[in-house]
Amino acid sequence: MHSLKTKITMLTVWIVVFAVAAVTLLSVMFIRNAERRKSDQLLLLLCETGERNLDYYFNSVEKSVQKVATFAEKDVDGLEADQLERHTERVRDFFEVIANRTNGVLTFYYRIDPTVSDTVRGFWYTNLDGKEFTEHEVTDITLYDTADTTQLVWFTVPKNTGKAIWLPPYITDNLDVRVISYNMPIFWRGRFVGVIGIELDYTTMAEQVESIRLYNNGYAFLTDRDGNLIYHPRIDLAELPAEEIPEKPEGLFSESTFSRYSFEGVEKEAVWLRITNGMRLYVSVPEKETEGDWAALVRNVLIVSGAVLVLAVLLARFFALRITRPLLLLTEAARRANEDDYDFNLSYHRDDELGMLTKSFSRMADHLRVHISDLNKRVYVDALTSVRNKGAFASHIEAMEEKLKEEAPGSTSFGIGVFDCDNLKFINDKFGHDKGDIYLQTAARLICKVFQHSPVFRIGGDEFAVVLQDDDLQNREVLVETFEKASEELNATKENGWEQVSVAIGVAVFNPQTDHSVIDTVRRADKIMYGNKRQGRQTGQ
């Protein structure tokens, strides 16, 4: 057996080791989390900046197309060939002005539906050299089934949906250029006339995304609504076959703004935001590059913790040498007290520090003997309202469940009442939590006064419950009416909202045919209460 000095020294050492380890661990976690939060904020800031720039770009395109579409729909004066010819000329002149004012426009077009006119086809203008728009031969729409939205999607989708649409990047059949486009249907007196659209140079969008960089290897990329890559600075989507495009990394495509995933064997963290046209903009960076200087800070914490530990061990040994035999008696008494055994007698009464500690410990033990039973009672009492608390309710329900299992089916009869205090948050926010406490205390007193033969519990911040049995169960409807009347009488005498009560009630009686447990009855009472609450009723059966 080790000496008391050794035991106390070892105990102190273990306590210090635990404390130092806990502090060190918490410090490491704090440093790491602080660095991670900083990197997340930086990623989010870059993503927000890129999102605003792309939104501004795409919104300007949408507004340009909408302006032309509005002009076109107002300009249509008939569907005869000569009318449509003059109409398309006017739209072309207006469209060219708008296109020249819009950044990144590669082509603009207005195509007339062949079912509207077999002679007037519309127009298509391109600007491949960046100098000026020139007219280009239009695609022959009659070669396609315009009811099939998988063909000629820039025309068929707006026609069949009647809505404007952003199309993901695609290679134009006639120009062999990668573009994205925004298209709007044109109607005249409810009839589909054609489609107005703008095709944007894919590289303009790509350059904006490419400019977003972070640390040494951080970058941004775009996906569509479903997570399929639209642009990636390190993957040439135009040259790569579809079957060789990497699959979506697990953990990347989620609803959370912040995500962590693995790509090409590198652990990464990313932030994403949705762009106005439905795309997702991601900013990603390797986790190793976000660690910053936290490793050096951790080393310093470990060094200081080691020094503190050594000093603590030396001090523990020094003070252990001064501990004498009487402390063994006190330790034994403490052990027994820790096991709730207070039947002991301490005989050390010298007038020194240990003697004072022994006397204090003896008095404490005497006090605990007297009040231990009272303490057991108070543990189930709500401090604010003095009714039984949620723990007491759980214990009561558990006892009722056991009784329900033991008794014959149909021999048990009880009811559950659930109360919800309205406007507690409003009172707390407007008048302060002290007034909210008064409001809850007033409601609790009123519930106890009316349901005085039933146990009352506070089961939540603003919720109470009662277990109805015997007379209270039989008179439940009268008690509910009495509570409602008492609430009205109380509210009539009080001007301040926190002194009044507004309580929704739901009462359910145990039904052995449908309720398999006490909890089922509680749920039904809660459901009835919320039904009454939604209907604006303060009380209900």
C-alpha positions as CSV (number, residue, x, y, z in Angstrom):
1,M,0.0,0.0,0.0
2,H,1.3,3.4,-0.9
3,S,1.7,6.1,1.8
4,L,-0.8,8.9,2.1
5,K,1.9,11.3,0.9
6,T,2.4,9.3,-2.3
7,K,-1.4,8.9,-2.8
8,I,-2.0,12.6,-2.4
9,T,1.0,13.4,-4.6
10,M,-0.2,11.1,-7.3
11,L,-3.8,12.3,-7.0
12,T,-2.6,15.9,-7.4
13,V,-0.4,15.0,-10.3
14,W,-3.3,13.2,-12.1
15,I,-5.6,16.2,-11.5
16,V,-3.0,18.6,-12.8
17,V,-2.3,16.3,-15.8
18,F,-6.0,16.2,-16.6
19,A,-6.4,19.9,-16.1
20,V,-3.4,20.8,-18.2
21,A,-4.4,18.2,-20.9
22,A,-7.9,19.7,-21.0
23,V,-6.7,23.2,-21.2
24,T,-4.1,22.2,-23.9
25,L,-6.8,20.4,-25.9
26,L,-9.2,23.2,-25.6
27,S,-6.5,25.7,-26.6
28,V,-5.6,23.6,-29.6
29,M,-9.2,23.3,-30.6
30,F,-9.8,27.0,-30.1
31,I,-6.7,27.9,-32.2
32,R,-7.6,25.5,-34.9
33,N,-11.3,26.6,-35.0
34,A,-10.3,30.2,-35.0
35,E,-8.0,29.6,-38.0
36,R,-10.7,27.6,-39.7
37,R,-13.3,30.3,-39.1
38,K,-10.9,32.9,-40.5
39,S,-10.3,30.8,-43.7
40,D,-14.0,30.2,-44.0
41,Q,-14.7,33.9,-43.8
42,L,-12.1,34.6,-46.4
43,L,-13.5,32.0,-48.7
44,L,-17.0,33.3,-48.2
45,L,-15.8,36.9,-48.9
46,L,-14.2,35.8,-52.2
47,C,-17.2,33.8,-53.2
48,E,-19.6,36.7,-52.4
49,T,-17.4,39.1,-54.5
50,G,-17.4,36.6,-57.4
51,E,-21.1,36.0,-57.0
52,R,-21.9,39.7,-57.1
53,N,-19.7,40.2,-60.2
54,L,-21.3,37.3,-62.1
55,D,-24.8,38.2,-60.9
56,Y,-24.2,41.8,-62.2
57,Y,-23.0,40.3,-65.5
58,F,-25.9,37.9,-66.0
59,N,-28.5,40.4,-64.7
60,S,-27.3,42.9,-67.3
61,V,-27.8,40.3,-70.0
62,E,-31.2,39.4,-68.7
63,K,-32.3,43.0,-68.6
64,S,-31.0,43.5,-72.2
65,V,-33.0,40.6,-73.5
66,Q,-36.1,41.7,-71.5
67,K,-35.8,45.2,-73.0
68,V,-35.8,43.8,-76.5
69,A,-38.5,41.3,-75.7
70,T,-40.7,44.1,-74.3
71,F,-40.1,46.3,-77.3
72,A,-40.8,43.3,-79.7
73,E,-44.1,42.4,-78.1
74,K,-45.3,46.0,-78.2
75,D,-44.1,46.4,-81.8
76,V,-46.0,43.4,-83.3
77,D,-48.9,44.8,-85.3
78,G,-49.9,41.6,-87.2
79,L,-48.6,38.3,-88.5
80,E,-48.8,38.9,-92.2
81,A,-45.5,38.5,-94.1
82,D,-45.1,42.3,-94.8
83,Q,-46.0,43.2,-91.2
84,L,-43.6,40.7,-89.8
85,E,-40.8,41.8,-92.2
86,R,-41.1,45.4,-91.1
87,H,-41.5,44.3,-87.4
88,T,-38.2,42.2,-87.5
89,E,-36.3,45.1,-89.1
90,R,-37.4,47.5,-86.3
91,V,-36.5,44.9,-83.6
92,R,-33.1,44.3,-85.3
93,D,-32.2,48.0,-85.2
94,F,-33.2,48.2,-81.5
95,F,-31.5,44.9,-80.7
96,E,-28.2,46.0,-82.2
97,V,-28.1,49.1,-80.0
98,I,-28.8,47.0,-76.9
99,A,-26.2,44.3,-77.8
100,N,-23.5,46.9,-78.3
101,R,-24.1,48.2,-74.8
102,T,-24.0,44.7,-73.2
103,N,-20.6,43.2,-72.3
104,G,-19.6,39.8,-73.8
105,V,-22.3,39.4,-76.4
106,L,-21.2,37.1,-79.1
107,T,-24.5,36.8,-81.0
108,F,-28.0,38.1,-80.9
109,Y,-31.0,36.8,-82.7
110,Y,-34.8,36.9,-83.2
111,R,-36.2,33.8,-84.8
112,I,-39.8,33.6,-86.0
113,D,-41.7,30.3,-85.6
114,P,-42.2,28.6,-89.0
115,T,-45.8,27.9,-88.0
116,V,-46.3,31.7,-87.9
117,S,-44.6,32.5,-91.2
118,D,-42.9,30.3,-93.8
119,T,-41.2,33.3,-95.4
120,V,-40.1,35.6,-92.6
121,R,-37.4,33.7,-90.6
122,G,-36.0,36.5,-88.4
123,F,-32.3,37.3,-88.1
124,W,-29.0,36.2,-86.4
125,Y,-26.1,38.6,-85.9
126,T,-22.6,37.6,-84.8
127,N,-19.5,39.4,-83.6
128,L,-16.7,36.9,-83.6
129,D,-13.8,39.3,-84.1
130,G,-14.9,41.8,-81.4
131,K,-15.3,44.6,-83.8
132,E,-18.9,44.8,-85.1
133,F,-22.0,42.6,-85.5
134,T,-22.5,41.1,-89.0
135,E,-25.6,39.2,-90.2
136,H,-25.2,35.5,-90.3
137,E,-27.3,32.9,-92.1
138,V,-30.0,31.6,-89.7
139,T,-30.6,28.0,-88.8
140,D,-33.4,26.2,-90.7
141,I,-35.9,25.6,-87.9
142,T,-38.1,23.5,-90.2
143,L,-35.5,20.7,-90.1
144,Y,-36.3,20.2,-86.4
145,D,-39.3,18.9,-84.4
146,T,-40.0,22.0,-82.3
147,A,-42.1,20.0,-79.9
148,D,-39.0,18.0,-78.9
149,T,-37.2,20.1,-76.2
150,T,-34.0,17.9,-76.6
151,Q,-33.5,19.5,-80.1
152,L,-32.7,23.1,-80.8
153,V,-33.1,23.8,-77.1
154,W,-32.6,27.6,-77.3
155,F,-35.8,27.7,-79.4
156,T,-37.9,24.6,-78.3
157,V,-37.6,25.1,-74.6
158,P,-38.9,28.7,-74.5
159,K,-41.6,27.8,-77.0
160,N,-42.9,24.8,-75.1
161,T,-42.5,26.3,-71.6
162,G,-43.5,29.9,-72.4
163,K,-40.7,31.0,-70.0
164,A,-37.3,32.6,-70.4
165,I,-34.3,30.2,-69.8
166,W,-30.6,30.2,-69.3
167,L,-28.9,27.4,-71.1
168,P,-25.7,25.8,-69.9
169,P,-22.5,26.1,-72.0
170,Y,-22.8,24.4,-75.4
171,I,-20.9,24.5,-78.8
172,T,-22.8,26.3,-81.5
173,D,-23.4,24.1,-84.5
174,N,-22.7,26.9,-87.1
175,L,-19.9,28.8,-85.3
176,D,-18.1,26.0,-83.4
177,V,-17.8,28.4,-80.5
178,R,-18.5,27.6,-76.8
179,V,-21.3,29.9,-75.5
180,I,-24.0,30.3,-72.9
181,S,-27.3,31.9,-73.8
182,Y,-30.4,33.5,-72.4
183,N,-33.6,33.2,-74.4
184,M,-37.2,34.6,-74.1
185,P,-40.3,33.7,-76.0
186,I,-42.3,36.4,-77.8
187,F,-46.1,36.3,-77.9
188,W,-48.7,38.3,-79.8
189,R,-52.3,38.1,-78.5
190,G,-51.5,34.9,-76.7
191,R,-49.9,33.2,-79.7
192,F,-46.2,32.2,-79.8
193,V,-44.4,34.3,-82.4
194,G,-40.7,33.4,-81.9
195,V,-37.6,33.6,-79.6
196,I,-35.3,36.4,-78.8
197,G,-31.9,35.6,-77.3
198,I,-28.3,36.5,-76.7
199,E,-25.3,34.1,-76.8
200,L,-22.4,35.1,-74.5
201,D,-18.8,34.3,-75.1
202,Y,-18.0,31.5,-72.7
203,T,-14.5,32.9,-72.1
204,T,-15.9,36.2,-70.7
205,M,-17.6,34.2,-67.9
206,A,-14.5,32.0,-67.5
207,E,-12.2,34.9,-67.1
208,Q,-14.2,36.3,-64.2
209,V,-14.2,32.9,-62.4
210,E,-10.5,32.4,-63.2
211,S,-9.6,35.7,-61.5
212,I,-10.8,34.3,-58.1
213,R,-7.7,32.9,-56.4
214,L,-6.8,32.2,-52.8
215,Y,-3.5,31.0,-51.1
216,N,-1.2,29.1,-53.5
217,N,-3.6,26.5,-54.9
218,G,-7.1,27.9,-54.3
219,Y,-9.4,28.5,-57.2
220,A,-13.1,28.9,-58.2
221,F,-15.3,26.8,-60.5
222,L,-18.9,26.7,-61.7
223,T,-21.5,23.9,-61.7
224,D,-25.1,23.8,-62.9
225,R,-28.1,23.2,-60.6
226,D,-27.4,19.5,-60.4
227,G,-23.6,19.8,-59.6
228,N,-22.4,19.1,-63.1
229,L,-19.2,21.0,-64.0
230,I,-19.7,24.1,-66.2
231,Y,-16.3,25.6,-65.8
232,H,-13.2,24.5,-64.0
233,P,-9.8,26.2,-64.3
234,R,-7.9,22.9,-64.2
235,I,-10.2,20.8,-66.4
236,D,-10.7,21.5,-70.1
237,L,-14.3,20.6,-70.4
238,A,-14.4,21.5,-74.2
239,E,-11.7,19.0,-75.0
240,L,-12.5,16.3,-72.5
241,P,-14.9,13.5,-73.5
242,A,-18.1,13.4,-71.4
243,E,-17.2,10.0,-69.9
244,E,-13.9,11.3,-68.6
245,I,-15.3,14.3,-66.8
246,P,-14.7,13.7,-63.0
247,E,-17.7,12.7,-61.0
248,K,-19.0,15.0,-58.3
249,P,-16.8,14.6,-55.1
250,E,-18.8,13.3,-52.2
251,G,-19.6,16.0,-49.7
252,L,-19.1,18.9,-52.2
253,F,-22.7,19.2,-53.6
254,S,-24.7,19.9,-50.4
255,E,-27.2,22.5,-49.1
256,S,-24.7,23.8,-46.6
257,T,-22.7,26.9,-47.7
258,F,-19.5,25.4,-46.3
259,S,-18.4,21.9,-47.3
260,R,-15.3,19.7,-47.1
261,Y,-14.4,17.1,-49.6
262,S,-11.6,15.1,-51.3
263,F,-10.5,15.7,-54.9
264,E,-7.5,13.9,-56.5
265,G,-6.4,12.7,-53.1
266,V,-6.3,16.3,-51.6
267,E,-8.5,17.2,-48.7
268,K,-10.2,20.5,-49.5
269,E,-12.7,22.9,-48.1
270,A,-15.1,25.0,-50.2
271,V,-17.8,27.7,-50.0
272,W,-20.6,28.0,-52.6
273,L,-23.3,30.6,-53.5
274,R,-26.0,30.4,-56.0
275,I,-25.9,32.8,-59.0
276,T,-29.0,34.4,-60.4
277,N,-29.1,32.1,-63.4
278,G,-29.2,29.0,-61.2
279,M,-25.5,28.1,-61.4
280,R,-23.4,27.4,-58.3
281,L,-20.1,29.3,-57.8
282,Y,-17.6,27.4,-55.7
283,V,-14.4,28.7,-54.1
284,S,-12.1,25.8,-53.0
285,V,-8.7,25.6,-51.3
286,P,-6.6,22.7,-49.9
287,E,-7.1,22.3,-46.1
288,K,-3.3,22.3,-45.5
289,E,-3.1,25.8,-46.9
290,T,-5.7,27.1,-44.4
291,E,-3.9,26.0,-41.3
292,G,-1.8,29.2,-41.2
293,D,0.4,29.5,-38.1
294,W,-1.7,27.5,-35.8
295,A,0.9,24.6,-35.6
296,A,3.5,27.0,-34.1
297,L,1.0,28.3,-31.6
298,V,0.1,24.8,-30.6
299,R,3.8,24.0,-30.0
300,N,4.1,27.0,-27.7
301,V,1.0,25.9,-25.8
302,L,2.5,22.4,-25.3
303,I,5.8,23.9,-24.0
304,V,4.0,26.1,-21.5
305,S,1.7,23.2,-20.5
306,G,4.7,21.0,-19.8
307,A,6.4,23.6,-17.7
308,V,3.2,24.1,-15.7
309,L,2.9,20.4,-15.2
310,V,6.5,20.0,-13.8
311,L,6.0,22.9,-11.4
312,A,2.7,21.5,-10.2
313,V,4.3,18.1,-9.5
314,L,7.0,19.7,-7.4
315,L,4.5,21.8,-5.4
316,A,2.3,18.7,-4.8
317,R,5.2,16.8,-3.4
318,F,6.2,19.7,-1.1
319,F,2.7,20.1,0.4
320,A,2.2,16.3,0.7
321,L,5.2,16.2,3.1
322,R,3.2,18.4,5.5
323,I,0.1,16.3,5.6
324,T,-0.2,14.3,8.8
325,R,-2.0,11.2,10.0
326,P,-5.3,12.9,11.0
327,L,-6.0,13.6,7.3
328,L,-6.4,9.9,6.8
329,L,-9.4,9.9,9.1
330,L,-10.8,12.9,7.3
331,T,-10.2,11.2,3.9
332,E,-12.0,8.1,5.1
333,A,-14.9,10.2,6.3
334,A,-15.0,12.0,2.9
335,R,-15.0,8.6,1.2
336,R,-17.9,7.4,3.2
337,A,-19.7,10.8,2.7
338,N,-19.1,10.4,-1.1
339,E,-21.1,7.1,-0.8
340,D,-23.9,9.0,1.1
341,D,-22.8,7.3,4.4
342,Y,-22.7,10.0,7.1
343,D,-22.7,7.7,10.1
344,F,-19.1,8.4,11.3
345,N,-17.4,10.3,14.2
346,L,-14.3,12.4,13.7
347,S,-12.2,12.6,16.9
348,Y,-9.5,15.1,15.8
349,H,-10.3,18.4,17.6
350,R,-7.0,20.3,17.8
351,D,-7.0,24.0,17.4
352,D,-5.3,24.1,14.0
353,E,-6.3,24.3,10.4
354,L,-6.9,20.5,10.1
355,G,-9.0,20.7,13.3
356,M,-11.1,23.5,11.9
357,L,-11.5,21.5,8.6
358,T,-12.6,18.5,10.6
359,K,-15.2,20.5,12.6
360,S,-16.5,22.1,9.5
361,F,-16.7,18.7,7.8
362,S,-18.6,17.3,10.8
363,R,-21.1,20.1,10.8
364,M,-21.6,19.7,7.0
365,A,-22.3,16.0,7.5
366,D,-24.8,16.8,10.2
367,H,-26.5,19.3,8.0
368,L,-26.5,16.9,5.1
369,R,-28.1,14.2,7.2
370,V,-31.0,16.6,8.1
371,H,-31.5,18.0,4.6
372,I,-30.7,15.1,2.3
373,S,-34.3,14.0,2.0
374,D,-35.4,17.7,1.4
375,L,-32.8,18.0,-1.3
376,N,-34.2,14.9,-3.0
377,K,-37.6,16.6,-3.1
378,R,-36.4,19.9,-4.4
379,V,-34.6,18.4,-7.4
380,Y,-38.0,17.9,-9.1
381,V,-39.3,21.4,-8.4
382,D,-39.2,24.2,-11.0
383,A,-37.3,27.1,-9.4
384,L,-39.3,29.8,-11.2
385,T,-42.9,28.7,-10.8
386,S,-42.6,26.2,-7.8
387,V,-44.5,23.5,-9.8
388,R,-43.0,20.2,-10.7
389,N,-40.4,20.4,-13.4
390,K,-39.9,18.4,-16.7
391,G,-37.8,15.8,-14.9
392,A,-40.7,15.1,-12.5
393,F,-43.1,14.9,-15.4
394,A,-40.8,12.3,-17.1
395,S,-40.6,10.3,-13.9
396,H,-44.4,10.5,-13.4
397,I,-45.1,9.4,-16.9
398,E,-42.6,6.5,-16.5
399,A,-44.4,5.4,-13.4
400,M,-47.8,5.6,-15.2
401,E,-46.4,3.5,-18.0
402,E,-45.3,0.8,-15.6
403,K,-48.7,0.8,-14.0
404,L,-50.4,0.6,-17.4
405,K,-48.4,-2.5,-18.2
406,E,-49.4,-4.2,-14.9
407,E,-53.1,-3.4,-14.9
408,A,-55.7,-5.2,-17.0
409,P,-56.7,-3.4,-20.3
410,G,-59.4,-0.9,-19.9
411,S,-59.0,-0.6,-16.1
412,T,-56.9,2.5,-16.3
413,S,-58.5,5.9,-16.7
414,F,-56.7,9.2,-16.8
415,G,-56.3,12.4,-18.9
416,I,-53.5,14.7,-19.9
417,G,-53.9,18.5,-20.2
418,V,-51.3,20.5,-22.1
419,F,-51.0,24.3,-21.7
420,D,-49.1,26.7,-23.9
421,C,-48.6,30.3,-22.8
422,D,-49.0,32.7,-25.8
423,N,-46.9,35.8,-26.3
424,L,-44.1,34.9,-23.9
425,K,-41.4,35.8,-26.6
426,F,-43.2,39.1,-27.2
427,I,-43.3,40.0,-23.5
428,N,-39.6,39.0,-23.1
429,D,-38.5,41.0,-26.1
430,K,-40.7,44.1,-25.3
431,F,-40.7,44.3,-21.5
432,G,-37.8,42.1,-20.5
433,H,-37.3,38.6,-19.1
434,D,-38.3,39.6,-15.6
435,K,-41.7,40.5,-16.9
436,G,-41.8,37.2,-18.8
437,D,-41.1,35.4,-15.5
438,I,-44.0,37.2,-13.9
439,Y,-46.2,36.1,-16.8
440,L,-45.2,32.5,-16.3
441,Q,-45.7,32.6,-12.6
442,T,-49.1,34.1,-13.0
443,A,-50.1,31.4,-15.5
444,A,-48.7,28.6,-13.2
445,R,-50.7,30.0,-10.2
446,L,-53.9,30.1,-12.2
447,I,-53.4,26.5,-13.5
448,C,-52.7,25.3,-9.9
449,K,-55.7,27.1,-8.6
450,V,-58.1,25.6,-11.1
451,F,-56.6,22.1,-11.3
452,Q,-55.8,21.9,-7.6
453,H,-56.4,18.2,-7.3
454,S,-54.1,17.3,-10.2
455,P,-50.3,17.4,-10.3
456,V,-49.0,20.4,-12.4
457,F,-45.7,20.3,-14.3
458,R,-43.7,22.8,-16.2
459,I,-42.5,20.8,-19.2
460,G,-41.0,23.6,-21.3
461,G,-40.2,27.3,-21.4
462,D,-43.8,28.3,-21.8
463,E,-45.6,24.9,-21.6
464,F,-47.3,23.2,-18.6
465,A,-49.1,19.9,-18.2
466,V,-51.5,18.3,-15.7
467,V,-52.4,14.7,-15.1
468,L,-56.2,14.4,-14.6
469,Q,-57.6,11.6,-12.6
470,D,-60.7,10.8,-10.5
471,D,-62.9,13.9,-10.0
472,D,-60.7,16.2,-12.1
473,L,-60.9,13.7,-15.0
474,Q,-64.7,13.5,-14.7
475,N,-65.0,17.3,-14.4
476,R,-62.4,18.2,-17.0
477,E,-64.8,20.2,-19.2
478,V,-66.0,22.2,-16.2
479,L,-62.4,22.8,-15.2
480,V,-61.5,24.0,-18.7
481,E,-64.4,26.4,-18.6
482,T,-63.5,27.5,-15.1
483,F,-59.9,28.2,-16.2
484,E,-61.1,30.2,-19.2
485,K,-63.4,32.3,-17.0
486,A,-60.7,32.8,-14.4
487,S,-58.4,33.9,-17.1
488,E,-60.9,36.5,-18.3
489,E,-61.6,37.8,-14.8
490,L,-57.9,38.1,-14.1
491,N,-57.2,39.9,-17.4
492,A,-60.0,42.3,-16.8
493,T,-58.3,43.6,-13.7
494,K,-54.8,43.9,-15.1
495,E,-53.6,46.5,-17.6
496,N,-50.1,45.2,-18.2
497,G,-49.6,42.3,-20.6
498,W,-47.2,40.4,-18.4
499,E,-49.8,40.4,-15.6
500,Q,-52.4,38.8,-17.8
501,V,-52.6,35.3,-19.1
502,S,-53.3,33.9,-22.6
503,V,-53.1,30.1,-22.6
504,A,-54.1,27.5,-25.2
505,I,-55.3,24.2,-23.7
506,G,-55.5,20.7,-25.1
507,V,-57.0,17.9,-23.1
508,A,-57.0,14.2,-24.2
509,V,-58.4,11.2,-22.3
510,F,-56.6,7.9,-22.4
511,N,-58.2,5.6,-25.0
512,P,-57.0,1.9,-24.7
513,Q,-58.3,1.3,-28.2
514,T,-55.9,3.8,-29.8
515,D,-53.4,4.8,-27.2
516,H,-50.7,2.2,-26.7
517,S,-48.9,4.2,-24.1
518,V,-49.2,7.3,-21.9
519,I,-47.0,9.2,-24.4
520,D,-49.7,8.6,-27.1
521,T,-52.2,10.4,-24.9
522,V,-49.7,13.2,-24.2
523,R,-49.1,13.6,-28.0
524,R,-52.9,13.8,-28.7
525,A,-53.3,16.5,-26.0
526,D,-50.4,18.4,-27.5
527,K,-51.9,18.1,-31.0
528,I,-55.3,19.3,-29.7
529,M,-53.7,22.2,-27.9
530,Y,-51.9,23.3,-31.1
531,G,-55.1,22.9,-33.1
532,N,-56.8,25.3,-30.6
533,K,-53.8,27.6,-30.8
534,R,-54.0,27.8,-34.6
535,Q,-57.8,28.5,-34.4
536,G,-57.2,31.4,-32.0
537,R,-58.9,29.6,-29.2
538,Q,-57.3,30.0,-25.8
539,T,-58.8,26.8,-24.4
540,G,-60.2,23.7,-25.8
541,Q,-61.3,20.1,-25.2
